[in-house]
Amino acid sequence: MFTSEELLYVTDHGLTVRAHAMLAAARAYFVGHQEAVGALFIEHGMQYPMFLKSGYEGGPWGGTQRGSVPRGRGWGFTSGGPSQGNIATHVEGHASAVMWQRTAGYAVLIVDRPMCSVCHRSLHATLPPNSTLVVYSDEEGRTIVRASHAR
């Protein structure tokens, strides 16, 4: 079941026209970026999106480039540098970092492509303790990711 706010962006059949417009705005915001983009909404109240992109920097609203994320054994963020295998360079990893930086317990991320195997495998281990990130894409629909760490 979707919340009334989520229904502005998603249906049982995928992303809405409004969600596609939001992703187009994110792509236009990051001029020349050809990889993944997304729109992140923190907490309940999907009014003000934070555009994110894949790569070393997630964007001006936050991301792994700002730190404040746990790294090392037991956490999804590695201590290694940027690479396709390091979730810290993925839109979903940047969304998790923004949740840490803003002490958010709940967020919704709309992305322009399905999650990769790295994100499916590690995203839960990057989230703040007891938090939830709901990820939407046309290809996968809704994926609810709950943190694997407790406070």
N, CA, C and O of each residue as an XYZ file, in Angstrom:
604
protein
N       0.838     -1.182      0.000
C       0.000      0.000      0.000
C       0.888      1.253      0.000
O       1.850      1.336      0.763
N       0.569      2.191     -0.830
C       1.335      3.424     -0.932
C       0.705      4.506     -0.058
O      -0.511      4.532      0.131
N       1.553      5.406      0.479
C       1.014      6.563      1.182
C       0.466      7.529      0.149
O       0.793      7.422     -1.033
N      -0.356      8.462      0.573
C      -0.925      9.426     -0.370
C       0.171     10.246     -1.040
O       0.035     10.629     -2.203
N       1.247     10.517     -0.322
C       2.353     11.280     -0.909
C       3.090     10.461     -1.959
O       3.477     10.987     -3.003
N       3.283      9.176     -1.685
C       3.969      8.321     -2.640
C       3.172      8.159     -3.931
O       3.761      7.998     -5.000
N       1.858      8.198     -3.850
C       1.025      8.028     -5.034
C       1.233      9.127     -6.071
O       0.860      8.962     -7.232
N       1.828     10.250     -5.660
C       2.169     11.289     -6.633
C       3.272     10.813     -7.575
O       3.410     11.327     -8.685
N       4.055      9.830     -7.130
C       5.236      9.421     -7.873
C       5.228      7.971     -8.336
O       5.941      7.622     -9.277
N       4.438      7.128     -7.695
C       4.445      5.712     -8.038
C       3.035      5.139     -8.057
O       2.136      5.623     -7.368
N       2.865      4.099     -8.860
C       1.625      3.331     -8.891
C       2.008      1.862     -8.902
O       3.191      1.522     -8.866
N       1.028      1.007     -8.950
C       1.303     -0.430     -9.057
C       1.983     -0.769    -10.377
O       2.555     -1.849    -10.521
N       1.926      0.144    -11.337
C       2.476     -0.113    -12.671
C       3.790      0.604    -12.916
O       4.283      0.595    -14.044
N       4.367      1.217    -11.915
C       5.651      1.893    -12.074
C       5.586      3.356    -11.679
O       4.683      3.789    -10.962
N       6.560      4.102    -12.161
C       6.652      5.527    -11.836
C       5.614      6.330    -12.609
O       5.265      5.988    -13.739
N       5.133      7.386    -12.000
C       4.143      8.254    -12.642
C       4.833      9.251    -13.570
O       6.059      9.356    -13.589
N       4.031      9.971    -14.329
C       4.552     11.025    -15.200
C       5.286     12.061    -14.354
O       6.321     12.583    -14.767
N       4.755     12.353    -13.186
C       5.394     13.318    -12.282
C       6.774     12.828    -11.835
O       7.714     13.618    -11.749
N       6.896     11.533    -11.552
C       8.191     10.972    -11.147
C       9.186     11.047    -12.298
O      10.353     11.380    -12.092
N       8.732     10.742    -13.503
C       9.620     10.835    -14.661
C      10.066     12.278    -14.892
O      11.210     12.523    -15.276
N       9.169     13.225    -14.659
C       9.539     14.645    -14.774
C      10.570     15.016    -13.714
O      11.488     15.791    -13.982
N      10.421     14.466    -12.515
C      11.374     14.715    -11.433
C      12.755     14.165    -11.806
O      13.769     14.824    -11.576
N      12.793     12.972    -12.375
C      14.068     12.383    -12.790
C      14.677     13.157    -13.957
O      15.897     13.294    -14.042
N      13.836     13.661    -14.851
C      14.347     14.496    -15.957
C      14.947     15.785    -15.408
O      15.961     16.267    -15.913
N      14.324     16.341    -14.376
C      14.855     17.555    -13.744
C      16.196     17.255    -13.069
O      17.113     18.075    -13.121
N      16.312     16.093    -12.441
C      17.577     15.702    -11.814
C      18.663     15.545    -12.875
O      19.793     15.993    -12.679
N      18.325     14.914    -13.991
C      19.300     14.736    -15.067
C      19.721     16.092    -15.626
O      20.903     16.307    -15.897
N      18.770     17.009    -15.802
C      19.091     18.346    -16.315
C      19.939     19.129    -15.315
O      20.792     19.923    -15.712
N      19.708     18.910    -14.033
C      20.464     19.612    -13.001
C      21.954     19.253    -13.070
O      22.820     20.115    -12.921
N      22.233     17.966    -13.299
C      23.618     17.499    -13.379
C      24.035     17.455    -14.851
O      24.110     16.387    -15.459
N      24.295     18.600    -15.391
C      24.613     18.758    -16.811
C      25.743     17.823    -17.230
O      26.812     17.819    -16.618
N      25.505     17.035    -18.273
C      26.516     16.149    -18.815
C      26.650     14.810    -18.116
O      27.368     13.937    -18.603
N      25.978     14.624    -16.983
C      26.083     13.349    -16.254
C      25.237     12.293    -16.968
O      24.040     12.491    -17.175
N      25.848     11.191    -17.337
C      25.146     10.151    -18.094
C      24.808      8.910    -17.268
O      24.114      8.014    -17.749
N      25.286      8.858    -16.057
C      25.033      7.686    -15.214
C      23.749      7.883    -14.411
O      22.919      8.717    -14.770
N      23.580      7.132    -13.338
C      22.347      7.131    -12.554
C      22.092      8.458    -11.847
O      23.017      9.118    -11.373
N      20.806      8.834    -11.788
C      20.354      9.998    -11.023
C      19.132      9.588    -10.211
O      18.479      8.586    -10.502
N      18.836     10.385     -9.186
C      17.667     10.101     -8.372
C      17.180     11.336     -7.652
O      17.841     12.374     -7.632
N      15.998     11.199     -7.058
C      15.404     12.254     -6.236
C      15.111     11.647     -4.868
O      14.388     10.656     -4.765
N      15.668     12.239     -3.829
C      15.537     11.738     -2.466
C      14.607     12.631     -1.671
O      14.717     13.857     -1.701
N      13.691     11.998     -0.960
C      12.769     12.705     -0.070
C      13.016     12.185      1.341
O      12.946     10.982      1.588
N      13.303     13.094      2.259
C      13.614     12.719      3.644
C      12.354     12.769      4.506
O      11.529     13.676      4.393
N      12.240     11.767      5.365
C      11.122     11.639      6.294
C       9.798     11.606      5.531
O       9.798     11.380      4.321
N       8.689     11.823      6.203
C       7.384     11.800      5.553
C       7.063     13.215      5.094
O       7.321     14.179      5.814
N       6.520     13.334      3.938
C       6.236     14.643      3.358
C       7.098     14.822      2.125
O       8.132     15.490      2.177
N       6.685     14.237      1.029
C       7.497     14.218     -0.187
C       7.319     15.514     -0.965
O       6.750     15.518     -2.056
N       7.807     16.608     -0.400
C       7.625     17.905     -1.039
C       8.893     18.445     -1.674
O       8.841     19.008     -2.767
N      10.014     18.288     -1.021
C      11.239     18.935     -1.481
C      12.296     17.888     -1.816
O      12.946     17.351     -0.920
N      12.467     17.600     -3.100
C      13.439     16.567     -3.463
C      14.873     17.063     -3.377
O      15.162     18.242     -3.584
N      15.751     16.138     -3.069
C      17.191     16.393     -3.138
C      17.705     15.552     -4.291
O      17.641     14.323     -4.241
N      18.212     16.198     -5.328
C      18.725     15.464     -6.473
C      20.078     14.864     -6.126
O      20.927     15.513     -5.515
N      20.261     13.615     -6.528
C      21.510     12.898     -6.310
C      21.973     12.287     -7.620
O      21.172     12.030     -8.519
N      23.272     12.059     -7.716
C      23.831     11.390     -8.890
C      24.877     10.387     -8.436
O      25.411     10.471     -7.331
N      25.150      9.450     -9.304
C      26.212      8.489     -9.000
C      27.559      9.144     -9.248
O      27.648     10.186     -9.898
N      28.598      8.523     -8.726
C      29.946      9.053     -8.883
C      30.540      9.429     -7.535
O      29.947      9.166     -6.489
N      31.707     10.042     -7.567
C      32.418     10.382     -6.340
C      31.621     11.344     -5.464
O      31.601     11.189     -4.243
N      30.965     12.332     -6.066
C      30.145     13.281     -5.317
C      28.677     13.055     -5.641
O      28.303     12.920     -6.806
N      27.853     13.014     -4.611
C      26.426     12.767     -4.801
C      25.628     13.981     -5.191
O      24.528     13.848     -5.727
N      26.155     15.174     -4.936
C      25.437     16.398     -5.251
C      25.501     17.381     -4.097
O      26.050     17.065     -3.041
N      24.943     18.574     -4.288
C      25.059     19.621     -3.274
C      24.260     19.375     -1.994
O      24.515     20.029     -0.982
N      23.308     18.454     -2.014
C      22.504     18.206     -0.820
C      23.197     17.264      0.147
O      22.774     17.129      1.295
N      24.241     16.621     -0.298
C      24.969     15.684      0.556
C      25.406     14.478     -0.230
O      25.138     14.367     -1.426
N      26.071     13.585      0.438
C      26.561     12.368     -0.192
C      27.775     11.860      0.544
O      28.219     12.462      1.522
N      28.304     10.763      0.079
C      29.419     10.132      0.769
C      30.675     10.989      0.755
O      31.556     10.801      1.594
N      30.775     11.927     -0.184
C      31.965     12.786     -0.243
C      32.078     13.684      0.988
O      33.150     14.228      1.253
N      31.004     13.845      1.734
C      31.016     14.683      2.940
C      31.356     13.905      4.204
O      31.459     14.491      5.282
N      31.527     12.622      4.085
C      31.849     11.826      5.265
C      30.620     11.542      6.106
O      29.507     11.477      5.584
N      30.810     11.376      7.383
C      29.734     11.104      8.348
C      29.066      9.758      8.129
O      27.921      9.562      8.537
N      29.765      8.828      7.490
C      29.231      7.482      7.316
C      30.228      6.489      7.898
O      31.438      6.680      7.774
N      29.730      5.429      8.532
C      30.646      4.431      9.097
C      31.264      3.578      8.001
O      30.587      3.181      7.052
N      32.533      3.305      8.137
C      33.228      2.464      7.162
C      33.918      1.325      7.903
O      34.239      1.438      9.086
N      34.134      0.253      7.203
C      34.863     -0.856      7.789
C      34.004     -2.080      8.008
O      32.882     -2.170      7.509
N      34.546     -3.021      8.761
C      33.896     -4.316      8.976
C      32.466     -4.150      9.501
O      32.217     -3.423     10.463
N      31.549     -4.838      8.848
C      30.151     -4.830      9.273
C      29.312     -3.745      8.634
O      28.087     -3.760      8.759
N      29.934     -2.816      7.960
C      29.209     -1.727      7.306
C      29.354     -1.854      5.797
O      30.374     -2.336      5.303
N      28.335     -1.422      5.069
C      28.337     -1.535      3.615
C      29.318     -0.615      2.928
O      29.756     -0.893      1.812
N      29.672      0.487      3.588
C      30.649      1.403      2.999
C      32.043      0.828      3.225
O      32.420      0.525      4.357
N      32.794      0.683      2.162
C      34.144      0.154      2.302
C      35.102      1.291      2.621
O      34.751      2.466      2.509
N      36.287      0.938      3.010
C      37.310      1.954      3.259
C      38.142      2.206      2.011
O      39.066      3.019      2.029
N      37.813      1.506      0.920
C      38.536      1.679     -0.334
C      38.095      2.919     -1.092
O      37.167      3.614     -0.678
N      38.755      3.190     -2.189
C      38.443      4.346     -3.013
C      37.247      4.108     -3.915
O      36.657      3.028     -3.916
N      36.893      5.140     -4.688
C      35.742      5.043     -5.579
C      35.923      3.955     -6.637
O      36.977      3.853     -7.264
N      34.888      3.153     -6.822
C      34.870      2.140     -7.870
C      33.427      1.699     -8.045
O      32.576      2.012     -7.213
N      33.149      0.979     -9.115
C      31.795      0.472     -9.323
C      31.388     -0.486     -8.216
O      30.200     -0.617     -7.920
N      32.358     -1.160     -7.597
C      32.062     -2.107     -6.533
C      31.903     -1.479     -5.161
O      31.577     -2.178     -4.201
N      32.122     -0.187     -5.044
C      32.003      0.524     -3.777
C      30.676      1.278     -3.777
O      30.503      2.219     -4.552
N      29.752      0.883     -2.931
C      28.416      1.478     -2.906
C      28.451      2.986     -2.647
O      27.475      3.688     -2.913
N      29.567      3.473     -2.133
C      29.690      4.912     -1.848
C      29.605      5.761     -3.113
O      29.375      6.967     -3.024
N      29.785      5.160     -4.285
C      29.700      5.921     -5.533
C      28.354      5.743     -6.240
O      28.166      6.256     -7.343
N      27.428      5.033     -5.626
C      26.125      4.769     -6.216
C      25.096      5.760     -5.663
O      25.257      6.262     -4.551
N      24.052      6.041     -6.424
C      22.992      6.947     -5.970
C      22.434      6.474     -4.632
O      22.208      7.281     -3.730
N      22.212      5.168     -4.504
C      21.663      4.623     -3.265
C      22.615      4.831     -2.092
O      22.167      5.109     -0.980
N      23.920      4.702     -2.322
C      24.904      4.962     -1.272
C      24.905      6.418     -0.847
O      25.014      6.720      0.341
N      24.785      7.325     -1.815
C      24.701      8.750     -1.482
C      23.418      9.043     -0.700
O      23.424      9.860      0.221
N      22.320      8.377     -1.065
C      21.065      8.564     -0.327
C      21.232      8.124      1.124
O      20.768      8.809      2.036
N      21.888      6.989      1.342
C      22.147      6.518      2.693
C      23.004      7.526      3.462
O      22.749      7.792      4.637
N      24.018      8.084      2.798
C      24.888      9.068      3.452
C      24.095     10.312      3.855
O      24.304     10.854      4.940
N      23.190     10.765      2.989
C      22.358     11.923      3.332
C      21.502     11.597      4.553
O      21.303     12.455      5.414
N      20.997     10.375      4.638
C      20.210      9.980      5.809
C      21.058     10.080      7.071
O      20.576     10.566      8.094
N      22.310      9.629      7.022
C      23.215      9.762      8.168
C      23.439     11.230      8.501
O      23.343     11.633      9.661
N      23.740     12.031      7.478
C      24.094     13.429      7.676
C      22.926     14.245      8.230
O      23.138     15.240      8.923
N      21.711     13.831      7.930
C      20.523     14.569      8.382
C      19.760     13.823      9.473
O      18.640     14.200      9.817
N      20.351     12.786     10.008
C      19.768     11.932     11.050
C      18.330     11.520     10.718
O      17.435     11.616     11.558
N      18.130     11.069      9.500
C      16.803     10.659      9.037
C      16.581      9.181      9.302
O      17.474      8.359      9.092
N      15.406      8.856      9.754
C      15.044      7.468      9.991
C      14.243      6.859      8.864
O      14.035      5.646      8.830
N      13.785      7.703      7.925
C      12.964      7.229      6.816
C      13.198      8.129      5.617
O      13.259      9.351      5.753
N      13.329      7.528      4.446
C      13.481      8.311      3.223
C      12.956      7.508      2.042
O      12.883      6.279      2.081
N      12.592      8.240      0.987
C      12.139      7.639     -0.262
C      13.077      8.117     -1.357
O      13.366      9.309     -1.461
N      13.553      7.179     -2.174
C      14.447      7.488     -3.283
C      13.805      7.011     -4.577
O      13.443      5.842     -4.708
N      13.670      7.918     -5.521
C      13.193      7.562     -6.862
C      14.408      7.580     -7.772
O      15.103      8.592     -7.862
N      14.670      6.464     -8.450
C      15.863      6.354     -9.287
C      15.482      6.022    -10.732
O      14.399      5.510    -11.016
N      16.410      6.332    -11.623
C      16.138      6.147    -13.053
C      16.511      4.775    -13.578
O      16.424      4.533    -14.782
N      16.926      3.873    -12.700
C      17.283      2.517    -13.132
C      17.177      1.577    -11.942
O      17.142      2.034    -10.799
N      17.125      0.273    -12.188
C      17.022     -0.665    -11.065
C      18.318     -0.710    -10.267
O      19.379     -0.318    -10.754
N      18.213     -1.191     -9.043
C      19.405     -1.345     -8.213
C      20.303     -2.435     -8.789
O      19.828     -3.445     -9.310
N      21.603     -2.210     -8.684
C      22.586     -3.193     -9.142
C      22.802     -4.246     -8.049
O      22.233     -4.149     -6.962
N      23.616     -5.233     -8.345
C      23.876     -6.306     -7.373
C      24.608     -5.788     -6.133
O      24.392     -6.299     -5.034
N      25.468     -4.785     -6.295
C      26.178     -4.208     -5.148
C      25.177     -3.584     -4.177
O      25.275     -3.788     -2.967
N      24.223     -2.830     -4.699
C      23.226     -2.176     -3.837
C      22.288     -3.198     -3.201
O      21.962     -3.085     -2.019
N      21.852     -4.195     -3.972
C      20.991     -5.239     -3.402
C      21.707     -5.960     -2.266
O      21.091     -6.312     -1.260
N      22.991     -6.173     -2.428
C      23.769     -6.921     -1.433
C      24.127     -6.080     -0.204
O      24.148     -6.606      0.909
N      24.408     -4.780     -0.383
C      25.029     -3.997      0.692
C      24.238     -2.818      1.239
O      24.589     -2.288      2.293
N      23.193     -2.396      0.561
C      22.518     -1.160      0.976
C      22.020     -1.223      2.420
O      22.155     -0.245      3.155
N      21.457     -2.334      2.835
C      20.936     -2.465      4.199
C      22.018     -2.211      5.248
O      21.722     -1.729      6.341
N      23.262     -2.531      4.920
C      24.365     -2.371      5.877
C      24.953     -0.961      5.868
O      25.870     -0.671      6.636
N      24.437     -0.081      5.006
C      24.914      1.306      4.984
C      23.971      2.250      5.706
O      24.368      3.353      6.080
N      22.737      1.837      5.906
C      21.723      2.732      6.471
C      21.956      2.990      7.961
O      22.520      2.150      8.662
N      21.517      4.157      8.436
C      21.590      4.423      9.875
C      20.786      3.372     10.651
O      19.813      2.836     10.120
N      21.167      3.072     11.878
C      20.455      2.075     12.667
C      18.949      2.343     12.713
O      18.506      3.481     12.868
N      18.186      1.277     12.577
C      16.716      1.298     12.666
C      16.044      2.144     11.589
O      14.884      2.520     11.761
N      16.707      2.452     10.513
C      16.112      3.298      9.470
C      15.592      2.464      8.308
O      15.878      1.272      8.191
N      14.818      3.128      7.452
C      14.247      2.497      6.262
C      14.416      3.426      5.071
O      14.153      4.625      5.159
N      14.857      2.860      3.963
C      14.934      3.577      2.687
C      14.061      2.818      1.703
O      14.271      1.628      1.467
N      13.082      3.505      1.130
C      12.205      2.910      0.122
C      12.694      3.399     -1.238
O      12.742      4.603     -1.491
N      13.054      2.465     -2.109
C      13.618      2.792     -3.420
C      12.606      2.415     -4.499
O      12.089      1.298     -4.516
N      12.330      3.359     -5.398
C      11.412      3.120     -6.502
C      12.128      3.267     -7.834
O      12.920      4.189     -8.033
N      11.838      2.344     -8.740
C      12.273      2.468    -10.127
C      11.203      1.827    -10.998
O      10.406      1.017    -10.526
N      11.193      2.198    -12.278
C      10.239      1.585    -13.202
C      10.419      0.081    -13.277
O       9.446     -0.673    -13.263
N      11.669     -0.351    -13.355
C      11.959     -1.753    -13.573
C      11.653     -2.641    -12.366
O      11.211     -3.778    -12.528
N      11.888     -2.124    -11.160
C      11.711     -2.953     -9.961
C      10.501     -2.579     -9.129
O      10.114     -3.335     -8.238
N       9.897     -1.440     -9.394
C       8.799     -1.009     -8.542
C       9.342     -0.554     -7.194
O      10.310      0.203     -7.132
N       8.722     -1.014     -6.123
C       9.126     -0.596     -4.780
C      10.007     -1.651     -4.125
O       9.676     -2.836     -4.102
N      11.143     -1.191     -3.590
C      12.029     -2.042     -2.808
C      12.208     -1.383     -1.450
O      12.715     -0.265     -1.361
N      11.798     -2.065     -0.403
C      11.935     -1.527      0.951
C      13.212     -2.103      1.559
O      13.374     -3.318      1.666
N      14.114     -1.202      1.956
C      15.392     -1.624      2.522
C      15.438     -1.142      3.975
O      15.344      0.055      4.250
N      15.583     -2.082      4.881
C      15.665     -1.752      6.310
C      17.090     -1.951      6.787
O      17.780     -2.877      6.361
N      17.518     -1.073      7.673
C      18.880     -1.146      8.202
C      19.110     -2.471      8.911
O      18.228     -2.990      9.594
N      20.310     -3.006      8.737
C      20.658     -4.258      9.408
C      21.260     -4.018     10.787
O      21.537     -4.969     11.518
N      21.464     -2.750     11.149
C      22.040     -2.406     12.450
C      20.952     -1.820     13.354
O      20.069     -1.093     12.898
N      21.036     -2.148     14.631
C      20.138     -1.565     15.616
C      20.941     -0.598     16.477
O      22.169     -0.669     16.526
N      20.265      0.271     17.129
C      20.948      1.232     18.011
C      21.536      0.544     19.208
O      22.146      1.194     20.057
